[in-house]
Every structure is written in structure tokens, then in C-alpha cells.
């Protein structure tokens, strides 16, 4: 008789634990829905970032040198070089 009573107590405790878990999940349904939504949003962000960074062509090692063009000065050439005697 004692064994039957002990098994009923253990089964009752198990049932009470399952019932309390279900009640907790039911009362936190809104928070769980927000958590699942945030998890999906983070997954979409992760997929987007992998798409943006993973499929880009590697940059050329010399591409950093072409970031800014230096302005070129217009230099006029002399039409004919002056002879040394005329310059003196």
C-alpha cells in the first residue's frame, strides 16, 4: 500500500510540474512571440550580411593607390630651345 501511495505522489508531482510549465508558457505567449520574431529578424540580417560580404570580388592589391587622383598641372612646352649664346 505504501508503494502505491508513493507512486501516486510521484505521478502527481510530475503532473503538477508539467501543468506549471504549460501555464508558464501560456502566460508568456506574447514574450515568446516577440522572441521568435526577433530571432527571425536576426536570421534575415545574418543572411543579408553574408550575401553582401560573401559574394564580393576581392579587391585588387593596387586599388588603394587609385582612390584619389592627383591633379595634373598643365605644362607648356617651349617651342624651340634658345641657343646658349642668346641666353647669355
Beta strands, then each sheet from edge to edge (+ up, - down):
end
